Amino acid sequence: MRNAIRFFLVSTILACATISATAAELRVGAADTVQTVLAAHKGARVTVRVRSGQELTGIVREVNSRVVQLGALSGREFFDAVVPLDAVDAVLVRTKE
């Protein structure tokens, strides 16, 4: 019985480690744009650097051809932001825990 419990715990830990390692991977294709990268991370937390150098970190709520909506902004959890895609210089995605 103890061996079965140990096996289950070890299997669960290894499965969780594998899932978290692959889920945070960032892949960019030749045809990708800022819009497609943000759309691929819908529901995930990202940081967007805008032309002014300011960085906004939040959860990608919606993306269209003109703007991205970030929710639950870091430091401003009760606010959302709408950022024009043409003002986005970089999208930063955390890949390691």
C-alpha positions in Angstrom: 0.0 0.0 0.0 2.8 2.4 0.9 4.5 1.7 -2.4 1.3 2.4 -4.3 1.0 5.8 -2.5 4.6 6.7 -3.2 4.3 5.7 -6.8 1.2 7.8 -7.2 2.9 10.9 -5.5 6.0 10.6 -7.7 3.9 10.2 -10.8 1.8 13.2 -10.0 4.9 15.4 -9.3 6.5 14.3 -12.5 3.4 14.9 -14.5 2.9 18.4 -13.0 6.6 19.3 -13.7 6.2 18.2 -17.3 3.0 20.2 -17.8 4.4 23.4 -16.3 7.6 23.1 -18.3 5.8 22.7 -21.7 2.9 25.1 -21.0 5.2 28.2 -20.6 7.1 27.7 -23.8 7.1 30.6 -26.2 7.1 29.8 -30.0 7.1 32.3 -32.7 6.6 31.5 -36.4 7.8 33.4 -39.5 4.3 34.8 -40.1 3.6 35.8 -36.5 2.8 39.4 -35.6 2.3 41.1 -32.2 -1.4 40.4 -32.7 -1.0 36.7 -33.2 1.5 36.3 -30.3 -0.9 38.1 -27.9 -3.9 36.1 -29.2 -2.0 32.9 -28.5 -1.5 34.0 -24.9 -5.1 35.0 -24.3 -5.9 34.4 -20.7 -2.2 34.4 -19.7 -0.2 37.1 -18.0 2.1 39.0 -20.2 4.1 42.3 -20.1 3.7 44.8 -23.0 6.4 47.4 -23.5 5.0 50.5 -25.3 6.8 53.2 -27.3 7.3 55.4 -24.3 9.2 52.7 -22.5 6.4 52.0 -20.0 5.7 48.4 -19.3 2.2 47.1 -18.5 1.8 43.6 -17.1 -1.6 42.0 -17.1 -3.8 39.2 -18.4 -4.6 39.2 -22.1 -8.4 39.6 -22.2 -9.1 40.4 -25.9 -7.0 41.1 -29.0 -8.1 42.5 -32.4 -6.4 44.0 -35.3 -6.0 47.4 -33.6 -5.9 47.0 -29.8 -5.1 44.6 -26.9 -7.1 44.6 -23.7 -5.0 43.8 -20.6 -6.9 43.0 -17.3 -5.8 42.8 -13.7 -2.9 45.1 -14.2 0.0 44.6 -11.8 -0.1 47.3 -9.2 -3.6 48.3 -10.5 -5.5 45.1 -10.0 -8.9 46.8 -10.4 -8.1 48.3 -13.7 -7.9 47.2 -17.3 -5.9 48.8 -20.1 -6.5 49.0 -23.8 -3.2 49.5 -25.8 -3.0 50.2 -29.5 -1.0 47.4 -31.2 1.0 49.9 -33.2 2.3 51.3 -29.9 3.6 48.0 -28.7 7.4 47.6 -29.1 7.7 44.2 -27.3 5.7 41.5 -25.7 7.4 39.8 -22.8 6.2 36.3 -21.7 7.4 34.6 -18.5 8.6 31.1 -19.5 10.0 29.8 -16.2 8.5 29.5 -12.8 
